[in-house]
Amino acid sequence: GLVFTIFRPVIALITGIIGGAAVDLFDKNAETITEPTDDDNSTEQKNKFLIGIRHGFIVLPKDIGLAMLIGLLLAAFISVVVPDDFFADKIGTGIGAMVLMMLMGIPVYVCATASVPIAAAMIAKGLTPGAAFVFLMTGPATNAAAFVTIWKVLGSRTAIIYVLTVAVCALTAGVLLDAMFTGLGGEVQSHYHQMAATPLEHISAALLLMLLVWGIYKKYFIRPP
């Protein structure tokens, strides 16, 4: 929906700014890492349209194909197996549900794109949009491997600020989302349960599946020369 489409990047932008400012403010010992300059502007001479097409239909499916396919399969599993209102009955609808989704999302990595169908399926089964948003924020942004890497490269204080910033901003945004858009959950559920699809949508789904499978095949089964 439009609300999630706008809300997610805006909160991600705010979270990044707050995190960066917090590191500058509280981690005075953080080192600045510089990259070597590259004066080669040859890529700018290439056709940008062809570069975009190649990225969208070759590079991106290769990078996220497996994660996206797993996300779609998990969303389908939740839709078919999990009873309606399961999440509302089991974990509630308040801040507790958001904290639980945060604890689920922080330690494991969930692809930013693949997390969307999973979150939609959970909302359809009774999870509040705010709690689903917390999962959408923390899953792609944090994981144990990234935390350890940041700890080693940028220091313990930066790593802790990083995780705390994501957690606090995600929870705050989740509470605001549920408070500002009280009927959003019903809208998502209504949209999610509309099963009738047009022939164009069936064709698009088939093409997407082909792109994902091709990307997975190229990444894991074709060895570079």
N, C-alpha and C positions, 0 to 999 in steps of 0.2 A: 504493500500500500504506500500512498504518498507520504504519510506521516513518518513511517520507518525510513523511507528513501531519503528524506531530508534530515530527520533527527539523527540518524546514525553518523553520517560524515561530519555534521556540525559538532556533535559531542566528541567525536574522534579528534577533530581539530582543536577543540578546547582542551581536551585531555593532554594532547601533545604539548600545547603551549604551557599549561600548568606544570607538567612534568619537567619540561626544559627549564622553566623559571625556577622551579624548586631545586633542581640540581645546581644551577648557578648560585642560588641563594645559600644552600645548606652544604654543598660539597665544594669547598674552596680548593681542594687538592686535586680535583678532576683534571686529567691531562687532556690537552687538545691534540687530536690525531689528525694529521694532514695527509691528504692524498697527493701523489705526484700529478703535476699539471699535464694536460694532454692538448697539444696545439693542433691535433689533426681534426679538421672540420669536414672530412670527406663524407661523413654520414649525412651532413646537411644537404649535400648535393643529390642524395638519392630521392626517389619519388616517395614522398611522405604517405601518399595514399596506399601504395604497394606495401610499404613498411607496416602500416596499420592493418591491412588485410592479412599479411603474413603473421603478425602478432596475434590477431584475433582468432584465426582459423588454424594456425599451426603451432605457434609457440605456447599460447595460453592453454589449449587443450592438452598439450604435452606436459605442462607444468602442474596443472590442477586436475587433470582428467581422473586420476585414481581417487583423489580426495572427493571430487564432485560426485563421482559414481557411488562411492560409499555413503556420502551424505544423502543422496537421493534414495538409496536402498534403505538406510536407517529411517528416513522420513516415511517411506512406504510401510516399513515394518511397524512403526509407531501408529500410523493411520489405521492399519488393519488389525493389529493385535491389542493395542492399548484401549481400554474402555473410555467412553466419553466421560469428561469431568474427573479423570483419574488423577491428574496432577493437583487439581483444586481440592480433592478429597484427601489425598495422601500428604501433600506438603503445604497446603493452605494457599492463601492469596496475598499475604502481607510481606513485610520486610524479611521474614524468615525464609520465604520461598526464594527471594532474591539472593540472600546470603548463601543458601544451598546451591543455587545455580552458579554463583560466583566461585564457591569452593570446587564445583565440578569443572568450571571453565579455566581457572588459573593454572593448574598443574599440567593439563594436557593441551596439545595443539589441535585446534579445529580450523580447517581452511575457512577463510573469510567468506568465500562464495558458498562452500558446501554447508556452512552453518545455517544459511538462510532457510532451506527446506526443512531442516531439523527443527529450527525455532518455530516455523509456521505449523508444523505438525504438532508440536507441544502446545502451542496456543489453541489449536483445534481440539485438543484433549484436556483443556481446562487451565493451562498455565496462563498467568496474567501476562499481558504484553510487556510490562515492566520487568518481570523476572526473565522473560525470553530475551529482552534487550540486554540485560546483564550478561547472559550467556553469549549473545552476539558480540559484546564488547570484550569480555575477558578471554573467551576461547581463542580467537585469532590473535589477540594482542600479547598474550603471555603463555609461557609453558616452561617446564622445568629446565629444558636444555638451554633456552634463551636466557633464563635467569642465571644459570651457572656461567654462561659465556659472558654476560654483562658483568657479573661479579668478578671474573678473572681479568677481563680486559679494562673495564672502567672503574672497578672498585666496588666494595661492599655497600658503601653508602648510596652510590648511584643505583645499584641494583635494588636496594630496599625502597628508595624513593620511587623508582620505576613501578614496582609492583603495587605499592601503596597508592600511587596516583591513579593507576588504572582501576584498582578496586574501589576507591572512594568515589571517583568520577562515575564509574559504572553504576554503583548503588544509588548515587544521587540522581543520575539521569533516569534510572528505573523508577524511582519514587515519583519524580516529576512527570514521567510519561503516563503512569497510571492515574496521577492526580489531574493532569491536564486533559487527557483524552479517555474519559471514563467508558465510552462505548466502543473503544478501538478493538477490544477482544472479540466482541460480537461481530464486528465488521470483518475481521480476519477469519473467524470461524465460518461466517456466511460465504465469504469468497472461497475459502479452502474447500468447502463441501460442495461447491458447484462442479459436478462431475461431467456435465455435458461439454464436449469439446468439438470444435469445428474441424473439418478436414485439414485446414491450414495448420491448426495447432497440432494435429496428429503428425503431419508431415514435418513440422518444425521439431517435434520431439524425436522423431526418427532420425533426422539429420543431426540433432544434438548428440544423440546416443552414438551415432557413427563417428562423429568428431572426437568424442571422449574415448571410444574404444581405439580409434586410430592413434590418438595421442598416447594412450597407455602402451600400445604396441610399439610405437616408435621409441618411447623412453626406456622400456624395460626389455624389449626383445630384439631390437635392431642395434647391433654394435657399430659404433662410428668407425670409419675407415682408418 
